[in-house]
């Protein structure tokens, strides 16, 4: 794909031209350029409401793009080193679902790491695929899951040579990446498609000091959250395809099963502009982000008891490379849980971090961060270490659950009869729903898996720490659905 001008923004330009025409709307949305929702319009601004429009001839249609959306998608494909790009307005979740549905038919096996996002489980339910889990490597110092090794994947492929696809996380939430080039080569030698969950890797392609992107590594498909690290609006993402093993027509068919026919032009136009910014200015902007991240790590690591982990982990099990824009900090050395630090930063210093687990807190640095903000974050860490340090450090125990026993497939569990039991009585039962902390949205238990006492204890710990749990019918996770007759 050549000859495209990355300075162009066909969709954004078309939307702007429409806005300048002052069209009289007798179509949806019903707020009619904001006049029908005055209180909201007064707060967010007239322009935003005036460009919140529906599909029309001059602005193309996401379900069958032949105009400005298609031109914008082609520019995105070239910028991200893919053959085809598809705009997503339901987040990377819809992209992951479409990848699995495009690669697998009911009954097909898919090999994936067990620390996959909940959208992978929903994609497996929708497709009817059978998950084959590879245990990710565990960093015992931090108590978190990292990537998978080529050796572990090779063993799993030998046990399941009939698998149709391999799904890889690139990078993990905390920034670890697996040896993606070798994984792609291994999977392709066995005729398996490679799908990449790049929800946290939209920026990787645009700076040489970052890990390799899935498309650069030769993967067949990749779902990237441009809204997370690429600068576009929340819920906007891209699905990327390399032609060969999976056809673009199949992908389009899969997307049109689940994606809205009324795609937000605010979201799509933001992808268009974010792509231009990454393609033209990404190297410079990400260079600044990396410099800020490195300086923050350096300063945090001078604070006794805190550990801001980074590229020194490269070469340890499950870490082939590392994304330095993920600023993970272990607080175990000052006797605080990651949950406690997360709350202190938010409530005491007006700083919102991405997530916490029992031992660590994660700050994500991206294109919009400044030195002033980084200085505020570092100062807050210093103050917390001085004021809230506890005399006894926290002993690290792996908070990562090993691969659970799958009794029935997620799809069969989803459609099975279920009954309600108390969480404390659920050990030994087969789960009829998912339970996860969000973020990161990685299921502790997925439909069809055996619930263990270890899982229950871990959920109680998360509840005690005030973690946001979801996936269950019971919003407080005091009761869970398990397979069986009522």
KOLFIFI-51406 format. One line per field, with one value per residue (C-alpha): x, y, z; residue number from 1; residue in one letter; chain. Coordinates in steps of 0.001 Angstrom, whole numbers, plus 500000, padded with zeros to 6 digits. Layout:
<recs>
X <- [X:...];
Y <- [Y:...];
Z <- [Z:...];
resi <- [NUM:...];
resn <- [a:...];
chain <- [A:...];
</recs>
This chain:
<recs>
X <- [500000:501756:500969:498936:499535:499542:498894:495380:492357:489556:486918:487668:487856:484523:482907:484308:483044:479586:479623:480513:477497:475038:472766:469175:468805:465662:467497:468793:470228:467198:469026:469340:472822:472385:469261:467253:469648:470507:471947:474434:475258:475996:478575:480334:480031:478073:480663:480789:477023:476858:479241:477497:475762:474534:475647:474802:475936:478665:480044:479975:478824:480961:479113:480121:482580:483201:483945:485684:485610:487270:489919:490608:490823:493303:495496:495346:496320:499377:500402:500185:501904:498786:496977:493553:492249:488779:487495:485912:483508:482914:486486:489058:486547:484673:487963:489029:485626:485810:489335:488302:485073:487029:489707:487632:484453:482439:484573:487884:490674:492410:495585:495873:497399:495139:495737:493682:491108:487430:486718:488654:486281:483260:484783:485182:481537:480354:482463:482008:485780:487508:490174:493520:495347:499079:500196:501951:505254:505019:507327:507640:509208:506145:503433:502136:501808:504141:504230:504462:507593:508136:508989:505691:503747:505657:504690:501038:501048:502524:499604:497022:498319:494746:494382:493368:494812:497135:496276:499031:498880:501259:502047:500572:498922:502215:504262:505833:506000:506709:509065:506430:508496:509388:505835:504446:506966:506185:502432:502628:504786:501873:499249:497830:496747:498245:495906:497233:495467:497256:494830:497822:500079:498630:501818:504391:504780:505875:509156:512198:512746:509390:508697:507808:504164:502184:501891:505645:506168:504006:500829:497647:495374:495726:493222:494701:493164:493954:492008:494329:497759:497180:495298:491780:488535:487486:485866:487586:489957:491355:491310:494276:494591:497434:496003:496667:495195:492061:490145:488955:485450:485355:486481:483891:481181:482245:482333:478900:477420:478220:479161:476557:475084:475053:478748:479766:481479:483102:484874:485763:487043:489238:490835:491510:493280:495088:496446:497750:499394:501088:502255:503618:504622:504607:508371:508898:505969:506744:510398:509261:506988:509870:512169:509549:508989:512697:513160:510144:511516:514912:513475:510993:513751:515639:512730:513506:511085:509543:510455:509526:510181:511240:513668:515875:513258:514091:515487:513585:510944:508117:509755:511360:510949:509339:507161:508603:505457:503917:505100:504491:505501:505731:504827:505427:508703:506923:504325:501442:499315:498940:495267:496203:498600:496000:493475:496012:497078:493475:492044:495070:496887:494196:496120:494281:496350:495248:494979:496336:496842:497823:501486:501666:500107:500271:500479:500202:502230:501205:501304:499603:501786:503995:506924:504663:502380:505281:506807:503477:503339:506899:506340:503210:505112:507785:505194:503327:506558:507335:503870:502237:505112:504422:507130:506647:507106:504571:505795:505164:502976:501971:498575:498316:496078:497326:495385:492014:490387:487926:485030:482856:483523:482670:479902:478290:478512:476944:473878:473646:471153:472509:471753:472844:475172:476955:480533:481785:480100:481221:484459:484244:481358:481571:481136:478293:479691:482926:484390:487073:488548:488196:490624:492412:489409:491244:488828:489712:487156:485454:482278:482839:485809:486035:485925:488655:489116:492171:489972:487417:490121:491532:488080:487531:490882:489880:486544:488301:490631:487719:488596:485919:484567:482268:480976:478488:474739:475215:476907:478447:479749:478292:476596:477713:476008:477171:476067:473160:469400:467681];
Y <- [500000:503148:506621:507778:511173:510778:514516:513967:513356:512454:511618:514526:516892:515616:516084:519595:520480:519195:521338:524471:524033:524658:521863:521896:518388:516326:513095:511549:512121:513772:516495:518310:519790:520224:522376:519525:518946:522440:521759:519236:521380:524409:522365:520498:523141:523723:522387:518961:518609:519942:517247:514440:513249:510024:508185:509972:509894:512506:510959:507266:504311:502136:498938:499188:502069:503268:506966:509030:506270:503867:506451:507052:503313:502871:505622:503939:500584:502118:503996:500818:498602:496558:495622:496621:498746:498814:501611:500455:502438:499784:499752:497045:494621:494496:494038:491091:489487:489956:488512:485316:485022:485501:482916:480235:478311:476508:473711:475118:475422:478725:478893:481936:483161:482838:486526:487487:490264:489435:490371:487258:485114:486848:486309:482621:482433:484191:482029:478716:478218:476075:477897:476199:478201:478777:479732:483129:483494:484921:487617:486478:489771:491723:489069:489702:487791:488611:487220:483638:481897:480417:477114:476949:477789:475137:472502:473551:473455:469934:468875:470636:470623:471062:474546:477210:480316:481684:484878:486976:490013:492717:494253:493113:495760:496241:496527:493091:491626:488112:487182:488009:487401:483854:483182:484291:482134:479119:479461:479981:476867:474936:476699:478722:482349:484817:487322:490125:491905:495246:497192:498811:498920:501434:503518:500728:501169:504792:504778:502554:502293:500586:496853:495614:495901:492842:493939:494496:491014:489465:488743:488159:490453:493009:495024:498314:500778:504096:505686:504230:505237:506773:509944:509308:509504:506820:503803:504362:501666:499996:496446:495669:492817:491306:489517:485818:483497:485558:487447:491058:489950:487535:490256:492699:490057:489417:493104:493709:491087:493065:496635:499390:500692:504169:504720:507931:510374:512031:508748:507921:511412:511282:508058:509808:512742:510544:508397:511513:512725:509383:509062:512615:513471:510142:509706:513150:512945:509431:510391:513005:510497:508038:510711:511635:508000:507316:510373:509416:505894:507249:509580:507074:504496:506888:506675:503996:501066:501949:500106:501488:498527:498774:497550:495775:492986:492233:488712:487509:484798:486119:489488:489577:493372:496100:499138:501969:504091:501760:503103:500323:500939:498303:499647:496431:497820:500611:498233:499505:497623:498899:499476:501759:503794:504042:505495:507831:509245:509886:511147:512923:514243:514448:511995:509221:506160:503364:500432:498699:495160:493974:494937:497486:500590:501459:504886:505016:507724:508841:511617:514214:514029:516938:517492:519339:516316:513898:516072:516058:512255:511811:514327:512447:509159:510804:512245:508950:507100:509614:509973:506573:504090:501080:499445:495990:495362:493230:489735:488999:486016:485394:486992:485358:482326:479343:478101:476845:473554:473995:471565:472756:475331:478970:478882:475741:477230:480461:478607:476083:476053:477791:478201:480774:479894:481983:482847:481135:477887:477954:475921:472891:474292:475103:478799:480064:483604:485566:487334:489962:493132:496031:497307:495192:493066:489723:487017:485364:482778:482354:480465:476717:476699:474997:477455:476820:477993:479926:481917:482582:483769:486057:487541:488184:489966:492154:492942:493877:496228:497949:496709:497185:493733:492902:490127:488683:489162:490124:493560:492915:489420:487867:485269:483613:481674:478079:475305:473196:473073:475701];
Z <- [500000:498784:497587:500577:502140:505923:506310:504986:507207:504782:507375:509692:506717:505365:508764:509058:505584:506503:509643:507701:505410:508288:507059:508372:509887:509504:510298:513510:516101:517612:519527:516151:516497:520249:520231:521735:524649:525820:529269:527922:524875:527047:528942:526125:523405:520211:517783:519370:519200:515647:514411:516296:513142:511603:508460:505218:501617:501965:505172:504203:506337:508609:507637:503956:503578:500025:500635:503294:505946:503538:502636:506327:507011:504151:505583:508986:507477:505835:508990:511095:508485:507677:504482:505808:508653:510152:512408:515654:517824:520475:521708:521138:522654:519335:517477:519628:519215:515448:515303:517069:515070:511826:512672:514423:513742:516424:517861:516617:519161:519917:522003:524248:527476:530518:531429:528375:528656:529204:525574:524524:526577:525031:521567:522377:523491:520324:518007:519803:519833:522462:524504:525126:527775:528058:531557:531464:533265:536780:538169:541766:542880:541723:541971:538439:535176:532307:528758:527513:526268:522818:524517:526408:523263:521305:523879:523686:519882:520023:522244:520077:516482:515223:516781:514269:515935:518585:520452:522033:524351:523087:525559:528870:531043:532881:529663:529138:525636:524425:521574:518996:515848:516897:518077:514697:512833:515054:514667:510917:510494:511951:509831:512722:512432:514925:516559:518765:521585:521323:523472:525152:522111:519647:519960:519491:515731:516008:517972:517616:521394:521868:521429:517978:516940:515905:512292:512084:513551:510822:512807:510828:512847:515591:517608:518863:521292:519672:522530:525190:523913:520483:521372:520017:521992:524467:522791:519428:518169:515066:513768:511531:509032:507051:504042:503582:506198:506873:504195:504637:503608:506554:508944:507615:508025:511622:512492:511027:513348:516483:515583:515525:512274:513861:514407:516173:513827:516828:517586:513988:513213:516307:514988:511689:513361:515904:513052:511297:514502:515127:511540:511305:514870:516708:516841:518365:520780:521961:522361:524859:526597:526936:528352:530949:531856:532275:534475:536595:537101:538015:540664:542096:542463:544759:547237:549791:549557:546183:543016:539595:537339:533716:531095:533657:533499:529851:529705:532767:532176:530007:529248:525805:525598:527678:526981:529066:528811:531414:534786:537288:540899:543631:547086:549023:550346:552239:553664:551501:549036:545509:546307:549216:547075:544308:546770:548375:545016:544002:547289:548714:545650:542943:540769:538927:538042:535735:538110:541178:542379:545840:545407:542580:541099:537399:535767:531980:530257:526799:524209:526408:529515:530546:532859:535300:535630:536018:538725:540581:540396:541658:544462:545509:545676:547822:550170:550472:551294:554053:555600:555177:555317:557542:559639:558128:554409:552560:551746:548099:547373:543814:543319:539922:539707:537759:534753:536022:535104:532234:532673:529778:527070:527795:525187:526626:530115:528913:527617:530465:533312:536383:540059:542628:545510:548102:547175:550329:549224:545580:545820:543543:541499:537784:537140:534985:534775:534837:537849:537380:538780:536338:535368:534156:533140:533243:534470:537762:536768:533395:532463:532417:534816:538203:541103:543666:547237:546068:543700:546424:548839:546149:545432:549152:549276:546326:547988:551218:549328:547604:544107:541448:540641:537749:535539:538028:538200:541849:541773:545207:544341:547486:545279:542052:539271:538892:536563:537736:538047:540201];
resi <- [1:2:3:4:5:6:7:8:9:10:11:12:13:14:15:16:17:18:19:20:21:22:23:24:25:26:27:28:29:30:31:32:33:34:35:36:37:38:39:40:41:42:43:44:45:46:47:48:49:50:51:52:53:54:55:56:57:58:59:60:61:62:63:64:65:66:67:68:69:70:71:72:73:74:75:76:77:78:79:80:81:82:83:84:85:86:87:88:89:90:91:92:93:94:95:96:97:98:99:100:101:102:103:104:105:106:107:108:109:110:111:112:113:114:115:116:117:118:119:120:121:122:123:124:125:126:127:128:129:130:131:132:133:134:135:136:137:138:139:140:141:142:143:144:145:146:147:148:149:150:151:152:153:154:155:156:157:158:159:160:161:162:163:164:165:166:167:168:169:170:171:172:173:174:175:176:177:178:179:180:181:182:183:184:185:186:187:188:189:190:191:192:193:194:195:196:197:198:199:200:201:202:203:204:205:206:207:208:209:210:211:212:213:214:215:216:217:218:219:220:221:222:223:224:225:226:227:228:229:230:231:232:233:234:235:236:237:238:239:240:241:242:243:244:245:246:247:248:249:250:251:252:253:254:255:256:257:258:259:260:261:262:263:264:265:266:267:268:269:270:271:272:273:274:275:276:277:278:279:280:281:282:283:284:285:286:287:288:289:290:291:292:293:294:295:296:297:298:299:300:301:302:303:304:305:306:307:308:309:310:311:312:313:314:315:316:317:318:319:320:321:322:323:324:325:326:327:328:329:330:331:332:333:334:335:336:337:338:339:340:341:342:343:344:345:346:347:348:349:350:351:352:353:354:355:356:357:358:359:360:361:362:363:364:365:366:367:368:369:370:371:372:373:374:375:376:377:378:379:380:381:382:383:384:385:386:387:388:389:390:391:392:393:394:395:396:397:398:399:400:401:402:403:404:405:406:407:408:409:410:411:412:413:414:415:416:417:418:419:420:421:422:423:424:425:426:427:428:429:430:431:432:433:434:435:436:437:438:439:440:441:442:443:444:445:446:447:448:449:450:451:452:453:454:455:456:457:458:459:460:461:462:463:464:465:466:467:468:469:470:471:472:473:474:475:476:477:478:479:480:481:482:483:484:485:486];
resn <- [x:x:x:x:x:x:x:x:x:x:x:x:x:x:x:x:x:x:x:x:x:x:x:x:x:x:x:x:x:x:x:x:x:x:x:x:x:x:x:x:x:x:x:x:x:x:x:x:x:x:x:x:x:x:x:x:x:x:x:x:x:x:x:x:x:x:x:x:x:x:x:x:x:x:x:x:x:x:x:x:x:x:x:x:x:x:x:x:x:x:x:x:x:x:x:x:x:x:x:x:x:x:x:x:x:x:x:x:x:x:x:x:x:x:x:x:x:x:x:x:x:x:x:x:x:x:x:x:x:x:x:x:x:x:x:x:x:x:x:x:x:x:x:x:x:x:x:x:x:x:x:x:x:x:x:x:x:x:x:x:x:x:x:x:x:x:x:x:x:x:x:x:x:x:x:x:x:x:x:x:x:x:x:x:x:x:x:x:x:x:x:x:x:x:x:x:x:x:x:x:x:x:x:x:x:x:x:x:x:x:x:x:x:x:x:x:x:x:x:x:x:x:x:x:x:x:x:x:x:x:x:x:x:x:x:x:x:x:x:x:x:x:x:x:x:x:x:x:x:x:x:x:x:x:x:x:x:x:x:x:x:x:x:x:x:x:x:x:x:x:x:x:x:x:x:x:x:x:x:x:x:x:x:x:x:x:x:x:x:x:x:x:x:x:x:x:x:x:x:x:x:x:x:x:x:x:x:x:x:x:x:x:x:x:x:x:x:x:x:x:x:x:x:x:x:x:x:x:x:x:x:x:x:x:x:x:x:x:x:x:x:x:x:x:x:x:x:x:x:x:x:x:x:x:x:x:x:x:x:x:x:x:x:x:x:x:x:x:x:x:x:x:x:x:x:x:x:x:x:x:x:x:x:x:x:x:x:x:x:x:x:x:x:x:x:x:x:x:x:x:x:x:x:x:x:x:x:x:x:x:x:x:x:x:x:x:x:x:x:x:x:x:x:x:x:x:x:x:x:x:x:x:x:x:x:x:x:x:x:x:x:x:x:x:x:x:x:x:x:x:x:x:x:x:x:x:x:x:x:x:x:x:x:x:x:x:x:x:x:x:x:x:x:x:x:x:x:x:x:x:x:x:x:x:x:x];
chain <- [A:A:A:A:A:A:A:A:A:A:A:A:A:A:A:A:A:A:A:A:A:A:A:A:A:A:A:A:A:A:A:A:A:A:A:A:A:A:A:A:A:A:A:A:A:A:A:A:A:A:A:A:A:A:A:A:A:A:A:A:A:A:A:A:A:A:A:A:A:A:A:A:A:A:A:A:A:A:A:A:A:A:A:A:A:A:A:A:A:A:A:A:A:A:A:A:A:A:A:A:A:A:A:A:A:A:A:A:A:A:A:A:A:A:A:A:A:A:A:A:A:A:A:A:A:A:A:A:A:A:A:A:A:A:A:A:A:A:A:A:A:A:A:A:A:A:A:A:A:A:A:A:A:A:A:A:A:A:A:A:A:A:A:A:A:A:A:A:A:A:A:A:A:A:A:A:A:A:A:A:A:A:A:A:A:A:A:A:A:A:A:A:A:A:A:A:A:A:A:A:A:A:A:A:A:A:A:A:A:A:A:A:A:A:A:A:A:A:A:A:A:A:A:A:A:A:A:A:A:A:A:A:A:A:A:A:A:A:A:A:A:A:A:A:A:A:A:A:A:A:A:A:A:A:A:A:A:A:A:A:A:A:A:A:A:A:A:A:A:A:A:A:A:A:A:A:A:A:A:A:A:A:A:A:A:A:A:A:A:A:A:A:A:A:A:A:A:A:A:A:A:A:A:A:A:A:A:A:A:A:A:A:A:A:A:A:A:A:A:A:A:A:A:A:A:A:A:A:A:A:A:A:A:A:A:A:A:A:A:A:A:A:A:A:A:A:A:A:A:A:A:A:A:A:A:A:A:A:A:A:A:A:A:A:A:A:A:A:A:A:A:A:A:A:A:A:A:A:A:A:A:A:A:A:A:A:A:A:A:A:A:A:A:A:A:A:A:A:A:A:A:A:A:A:A:A:A:A:A:A:A:A:A:A:A:A:A:A:A:A:A:A:A:A:A:A:A:A:A:A:A:A:A:A:A:A:A:A:A:A:A:A:A:A:A:A:A:A:A:A:A:A:A:A:A:A:A:A:A:A:A:A:A:A:A:A:A:A:A:A:A:A:A:A:A:A:A:A:A:A:A:A:A:A:A:A];
</recs>
